[in-house]
């Protein structure tokens, strides 16, 4: 899961109801599941976690981590007896500037502590060419279980002339899950966020499909520089989602609808590893037609196109500095929502999403990260009018995080079994649901964007 922050209770259901009509979806509610920095990979390779991950823990990948992922998680130290199993738990305490409009089930309207999630992983090498990253999670907030992340890969090395590369295939349940960089929806900052927070606003369809689709992607990294990926996705049926106990369905979150034909995901990037530092620049996109079961002949169409860039200074690993940025624009043609439901003011809408984050880590132990998020979109009273004074989805703010990772290095206590991160995160809002003030739908009163400012203290453990 790992993606962006959440609201709760009936706020959750109301926001998703209006967003699902748009299809562009207000992603105010998803569970955040930190992952990929799983110790079974370190045990398999014989390398410390800091070899693959910036800061010794978390999803930010070094060049070695990028190549390990593209190699289908199969790199090994050659020693037998490695079991590809890991486990993880995340606990947090959350306070918002003003009480939540409605207390979530089993919790209070403020100052909530929770075991946010407990996860088990099948993560590692199965054969010389096949490896897995599979995560099953129990949410201590929503009290449901799910097959959270699924990435089963096959990869092999290629050589044509004097040029080398890798070619792979991934079977997965989320378009951006497969990405090796830290700029797209699944792997960008924040890497964990509170289920009692308010999220980062509306986001494009490509970032709202985790667990609700299945896809097959082919990818290649050629000459260590040129990355390309193409994937086809189809929505899973509700019965399949329920069999998998998908948390999104179980808690009434996003049901993107039924795809009319496959959704297509594509990705191009240039990656340059200069040892002391590295960078990447890229393009990506997703296209899908989403139909309604009551009117299968008429579908809403979504086209997402984005650009991204990243820079990473590793030096001698004592001082590490990173910058990750992305911009996505979504074009929506709401044939069903506008023509049949009359639930949108415009047949054609747009949504823009910008994210940037920069981090500094000292000695793979002490970290500080700052990020900005901004969402804008065309005014539409049908989609956003219930909570917005200007009928826009505009949401903007900043994220600050300080963290301490005591283990994860070669000389660490308990390596490579013990991993932990203790962190403090703050989310501040300058705009929410259209402006500096918006309409609290639960109570029907004015609420400041800054009332949603959120402080979270978290402890993240993995073995």
PLY file of the C-alpha trace (Angstrom):
ply
format ascii 1.0
element vertex 463
property float x
property float y
property float z
element edge 462
property int vertex1
property int vertex2
end_header
0.00 0.00 0.00
2.55 2.66 0.95
0.85 5.55 -0.71
-0.67 8.68 0.58
-2.49 9.78 3.56
-5.98 9.20 4.73
-9.08 10.53 6.38
-11.63 8.38 8.17
-15.21 7.44 8.98
-17.97 9.02 6.98
-15.65 11.71 5.66
-13.89 8.88 3.89
-17.08 7.50 2.41
-18.44 10.89 1.31
-15.21 12.06 -0.30
-14.80 8.82 -2.18
-18.40 8.79 -3.27
-18.10 12.15 -4.98
-14.62 11.37 -6.28
-15.61 8.00 -7.70
-18.25 9.78 -9.76
-15.44 11.83 -11.25
-13.18 8.86 -11.56
-10.35 11.24 -10.81
-10.85 10.30 -7.16
-10.05 12.32 -4.07
-7.32 10.17 -2.61
-7.90 11.30 0.93
-8.08 7.76 2.19
-5.64 4.97 1.55
-3.59 2.98 3.93
0.10 3.77 3.79
2.19 0.68 3.79
5.94 1.25 3.92
7.64 -1.57 2.12
10.35 -2.87 -0.19
13.10 -2.32 2.43
12.56 -5.88 3.60
15.35 -7.71 5.47
14.91 -10.95 3.50
16.61 -9.21 0.56
19.61 -8.30 2.74
19.87 -11.87 4.01
19.67 -13.18 0.44
22.37 -10.90 -0.99
24.65 -10.77 2.04
24.61 -6.95 1.74
23.49 -4.54 4.41
20.20 -2.68 3.89
22.10 0.58 3.32
23.59 -0.89 0.13
20.15 -0.78 -1.53
18.35 1.91 0.46
19.10 5.53 1.24
19.19 6.03 4.99
19.51 2.30 5.63
15.75 1.77 5.53
12.69 2.82 3.54
11.95 2.63 -0.17
14.49 5.12 -1.59
16.73 2.99 -3.80
20.42 3.43 -4.56
21.70 2.36 -8.02
22.45 -1.07 -6.57
18.88 -1.26 -5.30
17.53 -0.22 -8.72
19.43 -3.02 -10.45
18.44 -5.56 -7.80
14.77 -4.77 -8.43
15.14 -4.86 -12.22
16.96 -8.18 -11.89
13.74 -9.66 -10.44
15.00 -9.62 -6.84
17.25 -12.61 -7.62
20.78 -11.40 -6.83
22.36 -13.65 -4.17
25.58 -14.23 -2.26
25.51 -17.85 -3.46
24.86 -19.35 -0.07
21.97 -21.76 0.40
19.33 -21.82 3.10
17.82 -18.37 2.52
14.09 -18.14 3.23
12.36 -15.26 1.35
10.13 -14.24 4.26
10.00 -10.98 6.21
7.60 -9.18 8.53
6.88 -5.56 9.34
4.88 -3.46 11.79
4.13 0.28 11.87
2.81 2.07 14.95
1.99 5.75 15.19
0.42 8.54 17.21
-1.45 11.32 15.41
-2.69 14.76 16.37
-4.51 17.19 14.05
-4.66 20.95 14.64
-8.43 20.73 15.04
-10.49 17.67 15.95
-11.61 15.42 13.12
-15.16 16.25 11.99
-16.20 12.74 13.02
-14.37 10.23 15.18
-13.46 7.05 13.28
-14.78 3.72 14.50
-12.85 2.47 17.55
-10.90 5.73 17.85
-11.15 9.32 19.09
-11.65 12.60 17.26
-8.02 13.49 18.03
-4.79 12.23 19.62
-5.07 8.72 18.23
-2.49 5.97 18.61
-2.67 2.76 16.61
-0.84 -0.24 15.30
-1.37 1.03 11.79
-0.39 -2.18 10.08
1.24 -5.56 10.42
2.58 -7.13 7.22
4.09 -10.40 6.07
6.24 -10.60 2.92
7.17 -13.25 0.43
10.13 -11.31 -0.88
13.11 -12.81 -2.62
14.59 -15.24 -5.10
12.54 -18.26 -6.17
14.73 -19.38 -9.10
17.74 -17.98 -10.97
15.37 -15.77 -12.98
12.21 -15.39 -10.88
11.73 -13.36 -7.72
8.90 -11.84 -5.72
7.76 -8.87 -3.72
4.41 -9.89 -2.23
2.90 -8.19 0.81
-0.12 -9.18 2.89
-1.25 -6.61 5.46
-3.59 -6.34 8.41
-4.74 -2.79 9.13
-5.14 -2.04 12.82
-7.19 1.06 11.95
-9.71 -0.34 9.46
-9.36 -3.85 10.95
-9.23 -5.65 7.62
-6.65 -7.77 5.83
-5.57 -7.54 2.22
-3.17 -8.78 -0.39
-1.52 -5.42 -0.35
1.18 -5.57 -3.02
1.92 -8.13 -5.68
5.01 -8.08 -7.90
6.22 -11.38 -9.36
9.07 -10.94 -11.85
11.08 -12.82 -14.42
14.31 -11.25 -15.68
17.31 -12.22 -17.74
20.47 -10.50 -18.90
20.85 -9.51 -22.56
23.89 -8.66 -24.62
23.93 -7.37 -28.18
27.38 -6.54 -29.46
29.21 -4.71 -26.72
26.00 -3.44 -25.09
24.49 -5.14 -22.06
21.03 -4.91 -20.61
18.29 -6.67 -18.71
14.83 -7.67 -19.91
12.04 -8.57 -17.56
8.33 -9.24 -17.12
6.27 -8.34 -14.05
2.86 -9.60 -12.97
1.55 -7.02 -10.50
-1.46 -5.24 -9.00
-0.49 -1.57 -9.31
0.94 0.34 -12.30
3.52 2.40 -10.37
4.52 -0.50 -8.09
6.90 -1.71 -10.78
8.84 1.55 -11.05
12.50 1.48 -9.94
12.73 5.19 -9.10
11.30 7.27 -6.23
9.25 9.81 -8.17
5.93 8.10 -8.96
2.87 7.40 -6.83
3.77 4.15 -5.10
7.30 4.98 -3.98
7.49 8.73 -3.48
7.61 10.64 -0.20
5.88 10.40 2.27
6.79 6.74 2.67
4.38 6.39 5.57
1.49 8.60 6.64
-1.23 8.51 9.24
-4.62 6.94 8.59
-6.02 9.79 10.72
-4.69 12.53 8.44
-6.23 14.30 5.45
-4.09 13.21 2.52
-2.69 15.37 -0.25
-5.83 15.99 -2.28
-7.21 14.66 -5.55
-4.84 12.61 -7.67
-4.90 11.06 -11.15
-6.34 7.63 -11.84
-2.92 5.99 -12.29
-2.21 6.65 -8.60
-5.52 5.22 -7.37
-5.45 1.68 -8.68
-3.47 -0.22 -6.04
-5.09 -3.59 -5.44
-8.00 -2.99 -7.81
-6.26 -4.06 -11.03
-3.99 -6.82 -12.32
-1.42 -6.22 -15.01
1.45 -7.67 -17.00
4.41 -5.41 -17.75
7.47 -5.89 -19.94
10.52 -3.74 -19.14
14.16 -3.27 -20.01
17.19 -1.34 -18.81
19.53 -1.08 -21.77
23.20 -0.12 -21.59
22.65 0.77 -17.88
21.02 4.03 -19.00
17.79 3.62 -20.95
14.71 2.32 -19.14
11.45 1.44 -20.90
8.29 -0.27 -19.66
4.92 -1.14 -21.16
2.03 -2.70 -19.26
-1.57 -3.78 -19.82
-4.04 -3.72 -16.90
-7.58 -4.83 -16.29
-9.81 -4.17 -13.31
-10.53 -7.08 -11.00
-14.11 -8.07 -10.29
-15.64 -7.28 -6.94
-15.83 -10.98 -6.15
-12.10 -11.35 -6.83
-11.35 -8.29 -4.73
-13.42 -9.69 -1.88
-11.65 -13.06 -2.11
-8.36 -11.22 -1.75
-9.89 -9.22 1.12
-8.77 -6.08 -0.63
-8.79 -3.35 1.99
-9.99 -0.69 -0.45
-13.20 -2.60 -1.07
-13.53 -3.74 2.53
-13.48 -0.21 3.96
-15.56 1.31 1.19
-12.71 3.10 -0.52
-12.15 3.44 -4.24
-13.83 1.14 -6.69
-12.54 2.53 -10.01
-15.22 0.71 -11.96
-14.85 -1.80 -14.76
-12.28 -1.13 -17.45
-13.67 -1.20 -20.96
-10.71 -2.87 -22.62
-7.24 -2.92 -21.06
-5.72 0.11 -19.42
-2.27 0.89 -20.81
0.73 2.03 -18.78
3.99 3.20 -20.31
7.27 4.50 -18.91
10.48 5.90 -20.42
13.48 7.12 -18.44
17.16 7.94 -18.77
19.26 6.86 -15.80
22.91 7.80 -15.25
25.00 6.31 -12.46
28.23 8.21 -11.87
29.08 6.28 -8.68
29.34 9.27 -6.33
26.02 10.57 -7.64
23.29 9.64 -10.10
20.21 11.10 -11.76
17.19 10.13 -13.80
14.67 11.96 -16.00
11.55 10.35 -17.38
8.10 10.34 -18.92
5.14 8.13 -18.04
1.48 7.75 -18.85
-1.70 5.77 -18.31
-4.89 5.49 -20.39
-8.14 3.79 -19.44
-11.83 3.69 -20.24
-13.98 3.12 -17.14
-17.56 2.00 -17.66
-20.47 1.64 -15.27
-22.24 -1.68 -14.83
-25.61 0.07 -15.26
-24.62 1.57 -18.62
-21.77 -0.52 -20.08
-21.91 1.16 -23.45
-20.84 4.54 -22.13
-17.44 4.97 -20.49
-15.49 7.77 -18.82
-12.05 8.16 -20.37
-8.85 9.08 -18.52
-5.49 10.00 -19.97
-2.61 10.67 -17.58
0.77 11.98 -18.75
3.63 12.90 -16.45
7.25 13.95 -16.26
9.66 13.19 -13.44
13.27 13.74 -12.39
15.54 12.65 -9.55
19.04 13.41 -8.31
20.98 11.49 -5.67
24.36 12.37 -4.15
25.90 9.41 -2.36
29.54 10.44 -1.99
31.17 8.09 0.50
27.74 7.36 2.08
28.36 9.62 5.08
26.35 12.54 3.68
23.55 11.62 1.25
21.35 14.17 -0.49
18.36 13.44 -2.78
15.75 15.37 -4.79
12.70 13.70 -6.37
10.05 15.55 -8.39
7.07 14.71 -10.60
4.24 16.44 -12.43
1.14 14.66 -13.80
-1.69 16.07 -15.89
-4.91 14.13 -16.32
-7.47 14.70 -19.06
-10.94 13.38 -18.23
-13.73 12.87 -20.74
-16.71 12.03 -18.56
-19.13 10.48 -21.04
-21.04 8.50 -18.41
-20.74 10.91 -15.49
-21.83 13.94 -17.56
-24.29 12.47 -20.08
-25.95 9.70 -18.07
-25.63 10.72 -14.43
-25.59 14.48 -14.94
-23.22 14.43 -11.97
-20.53 16.69 -13.42
-20.74 20.26 -14.67
-18.23 19.63 -17.45
-17.85 16.75 -19.83
-14.13 17.50 -20.17
-12.05 18.12 -17.06
-8.39 18.33 -16.12
-6.43 17.58 -12.98
-2.82 18.60 -12.25
-0.60 17.07 -9.59
2.87 18.33 -8.61
5.17 16.79 -6.01
8.75 17.48 -4.95
10.77 16.21 -1.99
14.37 16.65 -0.90
16.16 14.68 1.80
19.45 14.62 3.69
20.83 11.63 5.58
23.89 11.56 7.80
25.83 8.37 8.36
22.85 6.29 7.16
21.19 7.00 10.51
19.85 10.54 10.82
17.47 11.87 8.20
15.50 14.99 7.35
13.05 15.35 4.46
10.98 18.28 3.18
8.31 18.03 0.51
5.74 20.15 -1.29
2.46 18.97 -2.82
0.03 20.85 -5.02
-3.12 19.74 -6.82
-5.18 21.95 -9.12
-8.10 21.22 -11.41
-10.88 22.70 -13.48
-13.82 23.99 -11.47
-16.75 21.57 -11.50
-19.70 22.03 -9.16
-20.88 18.46 -9.71
-17.59 16.87 -8.71
-16.29 19.21 -6.03
-19.11 21.59 -5.10
-20.21 19.76 -1.95
-17.00 20.62 -0.12
-15.47 23.49 -2.08
-16.45 27.17 -2.10
-15.06 27.65 -5.63
-15.94 24.18 -6.98
-12.25 23.28 -7.37
-10.18 20.41 -5.95
-7.17 22.65 -5.29
-5.09 21.39 -2.37
-1.55 22.47 -1.44
0.84 22.19 1.43
4.13 20.89 2.73
5.54 17.86 4.56
8.43 17.81 7.03
9.98 14.70 8.53
12.89 13.94 10.83
13.87 10.33 11.51
16.43 8.11 13.18
17.41 4.72 11.80
19.68 3.03 14.35
20.19 -0.22 12.40
20.50 -1.29 8.77
24.27 -0.84 8.30
26.80 -3.65 8.04
28.04 -3.22 11.62
24.54 -2.74 13.06
23.23 -4.76 15.96
21.14 -7.67 14.77
22.07 -7.23 11.09
20.52 -8.22 8.77
17.49 -9.10 10.90
16.80 -6.02 13.02
15.57 -2.86 11.29
13.82 0.12 12.83
13.01 3.76 12.11
11.64 6.30 14.58
10.27 9.44 12.99
8.33 12.65 13.48
6.28 13.97 10.54
4.32 17.20 10.10
1.88 18.01 7.29
0.77 21.61 6.80
-1.98 22.85 4.46
-2.29 26.23 2.75
-5.26 25.06 0.62
-7.71 22.18 0.90
-10.65 21.34 -1.37
-10.36 24.59 -3.28
-9.00 27.22 -0.92
-7.77 28.30 2.49
-11.29 27.46 3.76
-13.62 24.67 2.68
-16.94 23.12 3.70
-16.87 20.42 6.36
-19.48 18.08 4.86
-20.08 16.19 8.11
-21.18 19.26 10.06
-21.93 21.59 7.15
-19.70 24.34 8.55
-16.69 26.31 7.43
-13.32 24.70 8.16
-9.86 26.16 7.61
-7.33 24.22 5.57
-4.85 24.75 8.39
-7.23 22.97 10.78
-6.13 19.77 9.03
-2.45 20.25 9.87
-1.24 16.90 11.15
1.57 15.79 13.46
2.53 12.11 13.48
5.08 10.22 15.56
5.83 6.77 14.14
7.82 3.63 14.81
8.48 1.32 11.86
9.95 -2.14 12.48
11.01 -4.92 10.11
12.64 -8.33 10.52
0 1
1 2
2 3
3 4
4 5
5 6
6 7
7 8
8 9
9 10
10 11
11 12
12 13
13 14
14 15
15 16
16 17
17 18
18 19
19 20
20 21
21 22
22 23
23 24
24 25
25 26
26 27
27 28
28 29
29 30
30 31
31 32
32 33
33 34
34 35
35 36
36 37
37 38
38 39
39 40
40 41
41 42
42 43
43 44
44 45
45 46
46 47
47 48
48 49
49 50
50 51
51 52
52 53
53 54
54 55
55 56
56 57
57 58
58 59
59 60
60 61
61 62
62 63
63 64
64 65
65 66
66 67
67 68
68 69
69 70
70 71
71 72
72 73
73 74
74 75
75 76
76 77
77 78
78 79
79 80
80 81
81 82
82 83
83 84
84 85
85 86
86 87
87 88
88 89
89 90
90 91
91 92
92 93
93 94
94 95
95 96
96 97
97 98
98 99
99 100
100 101
101 102
102 103
103 104
104 105
105 106
106 107
107 108
108 109
109 110
110 111
111 112
112 113
113 114
114 115
115 116
116 117
117 118
118 119
119 120
120 121
121 122
122 123
123 124
124 125
125 126
126 127
127 128
128 129
129 130
130 131
131 132
132 133
133 134
134 135
135 136
136 137
137 138
138 139
139 140
140 141
141 142
142 143
143 144
144 145
145 146
146 147
147 148
148 149
149 150
150 151
151 152
152 153
153 154
154 155
155 156
156 157
157 158
158 159
159 160
160 161
161 162
162 163
163 164
164 165
165 166
166 167
167 168
168 169
169 170
170 171
171 172
172 173
173 174
174 175
175 176
176 177
177 178
178 179
179 180
180 181
181 182
182 183
183 184
184 185
185 186
186 187
187 188
188 189
189 190
190 191
191 192
192 193
193 194
194 195
195 196
196 197
197 198
198 199
199 200
200 201
201 202
202 203
203 204
204 205
205 206
206 207
207 208
208 209
209 210
210 211
211 212
212 213
213 214
214 215
215 216
216 217
217 218
218 219
219 220
220 221
221 222
222 223
223 224
224 225
225 226
226 227
227 228
228 229
229 230
230 231
231 232
232 233
233 234
234 235
235 236
236 237
237 238
238 239
239 240
240 241
241 242
242 243
243 244
244 245
245 246
246 247
247 248
248 249
249 250
250 251
251 252
252 253
253 254
254 255
255 256
256 257
257 258
258 259
259 260
260 261
261 262
262 263
263 264
264 265
265 266
266 267
267 268
268 269
269 270
270 271
271 272
272 273
273 274
274 275
275 276
276 277
277 278
278 279
279 280
280 281
281 282
282 283
283 284
284 285
285 286
286 287
287 288
288 289
289 290
290 291
291 292
292 293
293 294
294 295
295 296
296 297
297 298
298 299
299 300
300 301
301 302
302 303
303 304
304 305
305 306
306 307
307 308
308 309
309 310
310 311
311 312
312 313
313 314
314 315
315 316
316 317
317 318
318 319
319 320
320 321
321 322
322 323
323 324
324 325
325 326
326 327
327 328
328 329
329 330
330 331
331 332
332 333
333 334
334 335
335 336
336 337
337 338
338 339
339 340
340 341
341 342
342 343
343 344
344 345
345 346
346 347
347 348
348 349
349 350
350 351
351 352
352 353
353 354
354 355
355 356
356 357
357 358
358 359
359 360
360 361
361 362
362 363
363 364
364 365
365 366
366 367
367 368
368 369
369 370
370 371
371 372
372 373
373 374
374 375
375 376
376 377
377 378
378 379
379 380
380 381
381 382
382 383
383 384
384 385
385 386
386 387
387 388
388 389
389 390
390 391
391 392
392 393
393 394
394 395
395 396
396 397
397 398
398 399
399 400
400 401
401 402
402 403
403 404
404 405
405 406
406 407
407 408
408 409
409 410
410 411
411 412
412 413
413 414
414 415
415 416
416 417
417 418
418 419
419 420
420 421
421 422
422 423
423 424
424 425
425 426
426 427
427 428
428 429
429 430
430 431
431 432
432 433
433 434
434 435
435 436
436 437
437 438
438 439
439 440
440 441
441 442
442 443
443 444
444 445
445 446
446 447
447 448
448 449
449 450
450 451
451 452
452 453
453 454
454 455
455 456
456 457
457 458
458 459
459 460
460 461
461 462
